[in-house]
Amino acid sequence: MARLYHVPTSRSLRVLWTLEEIGATVEVISLGVRPRLLAPEYLAINPAGTLPALVDGDRAIFESLAICEYLAARHGSDLVVAPGEPERPEYLQWLLYGEATLQAPLSTVARVRRLRDRTPEMQAGIEAVLADARSSLSMRVKLLEQRLEGRDFLVAGRMTLADISVGYPLNTMGKPDFAGLLGPRATAYRERLVERPAFRRAAAVP
Ligand SMILES: N[C@@H](CCC(=O)N[C@@H](CS)C(=O)NCC(=O)O)C(=O)O
């Protein structure tokens, strides 16, 4: 059975959510710590130290959305918008948007907050980076707000991996730190996603 390396709240949540939507399972190896410097046995699998990773036989896959696509396609799931479906280009756009455009400023926020031993000068720089990330987010969610007019899901009139991709950063944006950034449609969409039983089960995996 394939093995998924996982830390709660990390992007492995996207993979667990996908599996729950499909009704498929893998062996979950919960590391408990973010592994970049802390889990040498994981670094032997993924020297970049990023999560998640899926090991399936001789194959190891590292990008969360590549893992979701690999698993969903293998199970013939309609979470994938297949080549030939009319909204395939929009699917690819939103699939990548969730990680490359929405998650990127959130990752910047998480990274600078982890910096230790701050001097006052560092703190001023950190505040500037946080303000910039917040400003990026407020611009970037506008496209989402526009897209959700008259739609329950981002593409193809059904739940797809594009929703799982975007749903991951939206879940983070439910924290008080990001209050006020999401418009009414994105707020309602976020609520619908995180209330899905598959999401709730995935988020509860320790
Ligand atoms: N684009 C990658 C990003 C992977 C990534 O940065 N994961 C975070 C956890 S959510 C991580 O491993 N951070 C620790 C680090 O950067 O060392 C993906 O989607 O899998």
The ligand as a Gaussian input file, in Angstrom:
#p B3LYP/6-31G(d) Opt

LIG

0 1
 N        4.438000      23.142000      -3.271000
 C        4.725000      22.149000      -2.256000
 C        5.060000      22.887000      -0.963000
 C        5.489000      21.950000       0.127000
 C        5.752000      22.694000       1.446000
 O        6.374000      23.773000       1.491000
 N        5.254000      22.105000       2.546000
 C        5.430000      22.711000       3.843000
 C        4.403000      22.149000       4.811000
 S        2.773000      22.599000       4.379000
 C        6.784000      22.332000       4.392000
 O        7.210000      21.219000       4.215000
 N        7.431000      23.277000       5.075000
 C        8.654000      23.004000       5.733000
 C        9.821000      23.602000       5.029000
 O        9.650000      24.392000       4.101000
 O       10.920000      23.248000       5.408000
 C        3.520000      21.207000      -2.114000
 O        2.407000      21.613000      -2.454000
 O        3.688000      20.052000      -1.676000

